[in-house]
Amino acid sequence: TTTMTSDPAPATKEASPATPPPTGTSPAWQWNKPYTRSSSFFVAVLSTAILAVGCAMIGYFLYLFSETDFSRETGKAIEADLANFREWHAYHGAAPLAGMLGERIRHASDQYFLLLDSSGNKLAGNLEAMPPEAGGQRGLFRFRLARAGGPEAALIAGVERFDNGDQLLVGRNIHALESARHRLLLLAKVCLGALILVIVGNFIISVFLVRQVNHIAAIAADIIDTGDLSHRIAPSTRWDDLGYLIRILNRMLSHIEQLVIGVKQVSDNIAHDLRTPLTRLQHRIESLPSDRPVSEAEQLALLNEAQSLLMMFNSLLRIAEMEAGNHALEIRETAIDRLVADIVELLEPLAAEKDIRLTTALTSRTGRTDRNLLFQALVNIVENAIKFTPPHGSIHVGVEERDGRSVIVVADSGPGIADQDKPLVFRRFYRTDASRHSSGYGLGLSLVNAIVRHLGAEIVLQDNPGSPTGQGLRVEILLA
């Protein structure tokens, strides 16, 4: 029977502050990725280039719809109208021209006309008077026209003065074109500002990322060079992805450090605990008589010693297999109360040899678990309780329901485990003062803990004040 002293994961060590870069000449510490060779720099350049192309396209459209082009195209249209109206006036006179202007006004809301006779009287048009900007010269000019119930109109116009003294003004409203141009100019300014912000922001972000990556790489390189797993990466922020990555890396380093410490402790414990049985085996072999055959009792003693060592190594291998998750689980619906009853029936004779009273309180419970593994773990726990409970003591085994979970309880009236030892008894080869003079290697609870964790359950150690002696240990397994 494997004894029940054991080995949890060692207590988590507080993350030490980031170690400053060493002063040596290690090539790893001299590595510092240049900003211009980083992926962050290329992303910054790419995003800046894309935004710059967008700004260039907006600038191109601004050029196409520039004020000069607006004026040129509108002016050409006005000059063409003036030329047509001049010929019409020359051939037909003012009255037919007035009729034509009326038709144009009805069909074009953004065009303005004014036909005056030689005395300045209005003959036709949708303007009331010649604007002062017209002056006495020929050519195009601009003026603004207030309109009732609407926005002010911005006009480009031209005036034709006929030989008989008549005057014709032809104008077009470019307010919508000017508004579109102003919106494009505003958009161009916004894009230019955004481009500047993107350039500055990308530079700041990429420099920050490169510095953080270099810092992480430097700490990792120092750990590789020195083998010191106590180094930790100091996060400069806690809200970004790099801060989250650094916290995960620090947790991973802590876990690796504890695993390495655990391996070292196991190695030391194996070396220490193997010394006695191997020395005893060596002495027994050396003391064998050479002048007569080895008796059956001597052979049995040597065989038992070798089997004890083999059992220890098998337990270590099983613990390692469970902790690595390499043992295939055979999950099926299991009657938990029936399983516990079988274990009690199996071990009741062993308890009777020490006159220990074994009681049960089994609530009918079922659950999906690996029956064989759970059976092994419970056998270890109950055997351990029988081993450390003094004669005429008592052990209670029960199955309870708590918050929808099945809970298996083993409570004895033995010496119990001190509070300071409870977090340590799951370590391999760890033995309390009460168990140092008993048989076993201190692997029982290590194996139980590995099985329970592999099953996705929990194990809890508590005092058992309800025992007749006022002391004892209460072990609870909370199944998933």
C-alpha positions in Angstrom: 0.0 0.0 0.0 1.3 3.4 -1.0 1.5 5.8 2.0 -0.3 9.1 1.9 2.3 11.8 2.4 2.8 13.7 -0.7 3.5 16.8 -2.8 1.4 19.7 -4.1 2.7 22.3 -6.5 5.1 24.5 -4.5 3.7 27.8 -3.3 3.8 30.5 -6.0 6.7 32.8 -5.6 6.1 36.5 -5.7 7.1 37.9 -9.1 10.3 39.7 -8.6 10.8 43.1 -10.2 12.3 43.3 -13.6 16.1 42.7 -13.4 18.1 45.5 -15.0 20.2 44.6 -18.0 23.5 43.0 -16.9 26.7 44.9 -17.5 28.5 42.1 -19.2 29.2 41.7 -22.9 26.7 39.0 -23.6 25.7 39.1 -27.3 22.1 38.5 -26.4 22.0 41.7 -24.3 23.6 43.7 -27.1 20.7 42.7 -29.4 18.4 45.6 -29.9 16.2 45.6 -33.0 16.4 48.9 -34.8 13.2 50.8 -35.2 13.4 50.9 -39.0 13.7 47.1 -39.2 10.7 46.4 -37.0 7.3 45.2 -38.3 5.7 48.2 -36.4 7.7 50.6 -38.6 6.5 48.9 -41.8 2.9 49.0 -40.6 3.3 52.6 -39.7 4.8 53.4 -43.2 2.1 51.4 -44.9 -0.8 53.0 -43.1 0.7 56.4 -43.7 1.2 55.7 -47.4 -2.4 54.5 -47.7 -3.7 57.7 -46.0 -1.4 59.8 -48.1 -2.8 58.2 -51.3 -6.3 59.1 -50.1 -5.3 62.7 -49.4 -3.7 62.9 -52.9 -6.9 61.7 -54.5 -8.9 64.3 -52.6 -6.3 66.9 -53.8 -6.7 65.7 -57.4 -10.5 66.2 -57.2 -9.9 69.6 -55.6 -7.8 70.5 -58.6 -10.4 69.3 -61.0 -13.1 71.3 -59.2 -11.0 74.4 -58.4 -12.4 77.8 -58.4 -10.5 78.7 -61.6 -12.0 75.8 -63.4 -15.4 76.7 -62.2 -15.0 80.2 -63.3 -13.6 79.2 -66.7 -16.3 76.8 -67.6 -19.1 79.1 -66.4 -17.5 82.0 -68.2 -17.4 80.1 -71.4 -21.0 79.2 -71.1 -22.0 82.9 -70.4 -19.9 84.1 -73.4 -21.6 81.6 -75.7 -25.0 82.8 -74.5 -24.0 86.4 -75.1 -22.8 85.6 -78.6 -26.1 83.8 -79.4 -28.2 86.6 -78.0 -26.2 89.2 -79.8 -26.9 87.5 -83.2 -30.6 87.1 -82.3 -30.9 90.8 -81.3 -29.2 91.8 -84.5 -31.6 89.8 -86.7 -34.8 89.9 -84.8 -34.7 92.9 -82.4 -35.4 93.3 -78.7 -38.9 92.0 -78.5 -38.3 88.5 -79.8 -35.1 88.4 -77.6 -37.2 89.3 -74.5 -39.5 86.3 -75.3 -36.6 84.0 -75.6 -35.2 85.1 -72.3 -38.6 84.4 -70.7 -38.5 80.8 -71.9 -34.9 80.4 -70.6 -35.9 81.8 -67.2 -38.8 79.3 -66.9 -36.6 76.4 -67.5 -33.3 77.3 -65.8 -33.5 78.4 -62.1 -29.8 79.1 -61.7 -29.5 81.5 -64.7 -30.2 85.2 -64.5 -31.0 87.7 -67.2 -31.7 91.4 -67.6 -32.6 93.2 -70.8 -32.7 97.0 -70.7 -33.5 99.4 -73.5 -31.4 102.5 -74.4 -33.2 104.5 -71.7 -32.5 101.9 -68.9 -36.0 100.5 -68.8 -36.4 96.8 -68.1 -37.6 94.8 -71.1 -37.2 91.3 -69.7 -35.3 89.2 -67.1 -35.4 88.0 -63.6 -33.2 90.8 -62.2 -34.5 94.2 -61.2 -31.6 96.4 -62.0 -28.1 96.3 -63.4 -25.6 95.6 -60.6 -23.0 98.3 -59.8 -20.2 95.7 -60.5 -21.2 95.7 -64.2 -19.5 99.1 -64.7 -19.0 100.3 -68.2 -16.5 97.7 -69.4 -17.0 94.5 -71.3 -16.0 91.1 -69.8 -17.0 88.9 -66.9 -17.5 90.0 -63.3 -18.8 88.7 -60.0 -21.5 89.9 -57.7 -23.8 88.7 -55.0 -27.5 88.8 -55.0 -29.7 88.8 -52.0 -32.7 86.5 -52.4 -35.9 86.5 -50.2 -36.4 83.3 -48.3 -33.2 81.7 -49.6 -29.4 81.8 -49.4 -27.5 84.6 -51.0 -26.6 83.9 -54.6 -23.1 84.2 -56.0 -23.2 85.1 -59.6 -20.7 85.3 -62.5 -22.1 87.5 -65.2 -21.3 89.3 -68.5 -22.9 92.3 -70.2 -23.5 92.8 -73.9 -24.2 96.4 -75.0 -25.9 96.5 -78.4 -25.4 99.2 -81.1 -28.9 100.7 -80.4 -28.1 101.3 -76.8 -29.9 98.2 -75.4 -28.0 96.2 -72.7 -28.2 92.5 -71.9 -26.8 90.9 -68.7 -26.4 87.1 -68.6 -25.4 85.5 -65.2 -25.2 82.1 -63.6 -25.5 81.2 -59.9 -22.3 79.4 -58.7 -23.3 79.2 -55.0 -23.7 75.4 -55.1 -20.3 75.0 -56.8 -18.6 77.3 -54.3 -20.2 75.3 -51.4 -19.0 72.1 -52.9 -15.5 73.5 -53.3 -15.5 74.8 -49.7 -16.5 71.4 -48.5 -13.7 69.8 -50.4 -11.2 72.3 -49.0 -12.4 71.5 -45.5 -12.2 67.8 -46.2 -8.7 68.3 -47.5 -7.7 70.1 -44.4 -9.2 67.4 -42.2 -7.3 64.7 -44.2 -4.1 66.6 -43.9 -4.6 66.9 -40.2 -5.4 63.2 -39.9 -2.4 62.4 -42.0 -0.1 64.3 -39.6 -1.8 62.7 -36.6 -1.4 59.2 -38.1 2.3 59.8 -38.8 2.9 61.1 -35.3 0.7 58.4 -33.7 2.2 55.6 -35.7 5.7 56.7 -34.8 4.9 56.9 -31.1 3.1 53.5 -31.1 5.7 51.7 -33.1 8.5 53.1 -31.0 6.6 52.0 -27.9 6.1 48.5 -29.3 9.7 48.1 -30.4 11.0 49.2 -27.0 8.6 46.7 -25.3 9.6 43.9 -27.6 13.3 44.7 -27.1 12.7 44.7 -23.3 11.0 41.3 -23.4 13.7 39.9 -25.7 16.4 41.2 -23.4 14.9 39.6 -20.3 14.4 36.3 -22.2 18.0 36.4 -23.4 19.3 37.1 -19.9 17.3 34.1 -18.6 18.9 31.9 -21.3 22.4 33.2 -20.6 22.2 33.1 -16.8 19.7 30.3 -16.2 18.1 32.5 -13.6 14.3 32.0 -13.8 13.6 34.6 -11.1 13.8 37.4 -13.6 10.4 39.0 -14.4 9.4 41.5 -17.1 8.2 44.8 -15.7 5.0 45.9 -17.7 4.9 49.6 -18.5 1.1 49.4 -19.0 -1.7 47.1 -18.0 -4.4 48.0 -20.6 -2.8 47.0 -23.9 -2.1 43.6 -25.5 1.6 43.8 -24.7 0.9 44.4 -21.0 -1.4 41.3 -21.1 1.3 39.3 -22.9 3.9 40.4 -20.3 1.6 39.3 -17.4 1.1 35.9 -19.1 4.9 35.5 -19.7 5.6 36.3 -16.1 3.0 33.7 -15.0 4.7 31.2 -17.3 8.1 32.0 -15.9 6.8 31.6 -12.4 5.3 28.2 -13.3 8.5 27.1 -15.0 10.5 28.2 -12.0 8.3 26.2 -9.7 8.5 23.2 -11.9 12.3 23.4 -12.0 12.4 23.8 -8.2 10.0 20.9 -7.9 12.3 18.7 -10.2 15.3 19.7 -8.1 13.4 18.9 -4.8 12.3 15.5 -6.2 15.8 14.7 -7.3 17.2 15.6 -3.9 14.4 13.7 -2.1 14.9 10.6 -4.3 18.6 10.7 -3.6 18.0 11.0 0.1 15.2 8.5 0.4 16.8 5.9 -1.7 20.0 5.9 0.3 18.5 4.0 3.2 16.7 1.2 1.4 19.6 0.7 -1.1 22.1 0.7 1.8 19.9 -1.9 3.6 19.6 -4.0 0.4 23.4 -3.8 0.0 24.1 -4.9 3.5 21.6 -7.8 3.2 23.3 -8.9 0.0 26.8 -8.6 1.5 25.7 -10.5 4.6 24.5 -13.5 2.7 26.5 -16.6 3.6 28.8 -17.8 0.9 29.2 -21.3 2.4 25.5 -22.4 2.1 22.5 -21.8 -0.1 20.4 -18.7 0.5 17.3 -19.6 2.5 13.8 -18.9 1.4 13.2 -16.3 4.1 16.4 -14.4 3.0 15.3 -14.5 -0.6 11.8 -13.2 0.4 13.4 -10.3 2.4 15.5 -9.3 -0.5 12.6 -9.6 -2.9 10.4 -7.4 -0.6 13.1 -4.8 -0.5 13.4 -4.7 -4.2 9.6 -4.6 -4.7 9.4 -1.7 -2.3 11.9 0.3 -4.4 10.1 -0.7 -7.6 6.7 0.4 -6.1 8.3 3.8 -5.3 9.4 4.3 -8.9 6.1 3.1 -10.2 4.3 5.6 -8.0 6.6 8.4 -9.3 5.9 7.4 -12.9 2.2 7.4 -12.3 2.3 10.8 -10.7 4.3 12.2 -13.6 1.8 10.6 -16.0 -1.2 12.1 -14.3 0.4 15.6 -13.9 1.3 15.5 -17.6 -2.3 14.5 -18.6 -1.0 11.5 -20.6 -3.2 9.0 -18.9 -6.3 8.3 -21.0 -9.5 8.8 -19.0 -12.3 6.2 -19.2 -15.2 8.5 -18.4 -18.6 6.8 -17.8 -21.6 7.2 -15.6 -20.6 5.9 -12.1 -22.6 5.3 -9.0 -20.5 7.1 -6.5 -22.2 5.7 -3.4 -21.8 2.1 -4.7 -18.1 2.8 -5.5 -17.4 4.0 -1.9 -19.4 1.1 -0.5 -17.1 -1.3 -2.4 -14.0 0.4 -1.0 -15.3 0.2 2.6 -16.2 -3.5 2.1 -12.7 -4.1 0.7 -10.8 -2.4 3.6 -13.1 -3.3 6.5 -11.0 -6.3 7.4 -7.9 -4.2 7.6 -9.7 -1.8 9.9 -10.9 -4.7 12.0 -7.3 -5.8 12.6 -6.7 -2.6 14.6 -10.2 -2.6 16.1 -11.1 0.6 14.2 -14.8 1.3 13.8 -15.6 2.0 10.1 -18.9 3.8 9.6 -20.6 5.1 6.4 -23.3 7.6 5.4 -23.9 7.2 1.7 -26.2 9.5 -0.2 -27.3 8.0 -3.6 -25.2 10.0 -6.1 -24.1 9.3 -9.7 -21.6 11.2 -11.8 -19.4 10.9 -14.9 -15.9 10.0 -13.9 -13.1 7.5 -14.4 -14.1 4.8 -11.9 -10.8 3.0 -11.7 -8.8 6.2 -11.0 -11.2 7.4 -8.4 -11.2 3.9 -6.8 -7.3 4.1 -6.5 -7.4 7.5 -5.0 -10.1 6.6 -2.4 -8.3 3.4 -1.5 -5.2 5.4 -0.8 -7.1 7.8 1.4 -8.9 5.2 3.4 -5.8 3.1 3.8 -3.9 6.1 5.0 -6.7 6.8 7.5 -6.5 3.3 8.8 -2.7 3.5 9.0 -2.6 6.6 11.2 -5.8 6.1 13.3 -4.8 4.5 16.6 -6.4 1.2 17.7 -10.0 1.5 18.9 -10.4 4.7 16.9 -13.1 5.4 14.3 -13.2 6.4 10.6 -16.3 7.8 8.9 -16.7 7.5 5.1 -19.6 9.4 3.4 -21.0 10.6 0.2 -22.8 14.0 0.3 -24.4 16.4 -2.1 -23.2 20.0 -1.9 -24.2 22.8 -4.4 -25.1 20.2 -7.0 -21.7 18.4 -6.6 -20.9 15.0 -5.2 -18.6 15.2 -2.2 -16.7 12.2 -0.8 -15.7 12.5 2.8 -13.2 10.4 4.8 -12.9 11.6 8.4 -10.7 9.8 11.0 -9.8 10.2 14.7 -6.0 10.0 14.1 -3.4 12.6 15.0 -4.4 14.8 12.0 -2.1 17.1 10.1 -0.9 20.5 11.4 -2.1 23.6 9.6 1.4 24.5 8.5 1.8 21.0 7.0 -1.5 20.9 5.1 -0.2 22.9 2.0 3.0 20.7 2.0 1.8 17.2 2.2 1.0 16.9 -1.5 4.7 17.2 -2.2 6.6 14.1 -3.3 8.5 12.5 -0.4 7.2 15.0 2.1 6.5 13.4 5.5 5.1 15.0 8.6 6.7 14.3 12.0 3.9 11.9 12.8 4.7 9.7 9.7 8.5 9.7 9.8 8.7 6.5 11.7 6.1 4.7 9.6 6.6 2.7 6.5 6.3 4.3 3.1 8.0 6.9 1.0 5.7 9.9 1.2 4.1 9.5 -2.2 0.5 8.6 -1.4 -1.0 12.1 -1.3 1.1 13.1 -4.3 -0.6 10.3 -6.3 -4.0 11.1 -4.9 -3.6 14.8 -5.7 -2.4 14.0 -9.2 -5.4 11.7 -9.8 -7.9 14.1 -8.4 -6.6 17.0 -10.5 -6.5 14.8 -13.6 -10.2 14.0 -13.0 -11.0 17.7 -12.8 -12.0 17.4 -9.1 -10.7 19.1 -5.9 -9.3 17.8 -2.7 -9.5 19.6 0.6 -7.8 18.8 3.9 -9.4 19.9 7.1 -9.3 19.2 10.8 -11.9 16.8 12.2 -13.1 18.3 15.5 -16.1 16.1 15.4 -14.1 12.9 16.2 -14.3 11.3 19.6 -10.8 12.3 20.4 -11.3 15.9 19.3 -8.7 15.6 16.7 -8.2 13.9 13.3 -8.2 14.6 9.6 -11.2 15.2 7.3 -10.5 14.7 3.6 -13.0 15.9 1.1 -13.0 15.2 -2.6 -15.3 17.5 -4.6 -16.1 15.8 -7.9 -16.7 17.9 -11.0 
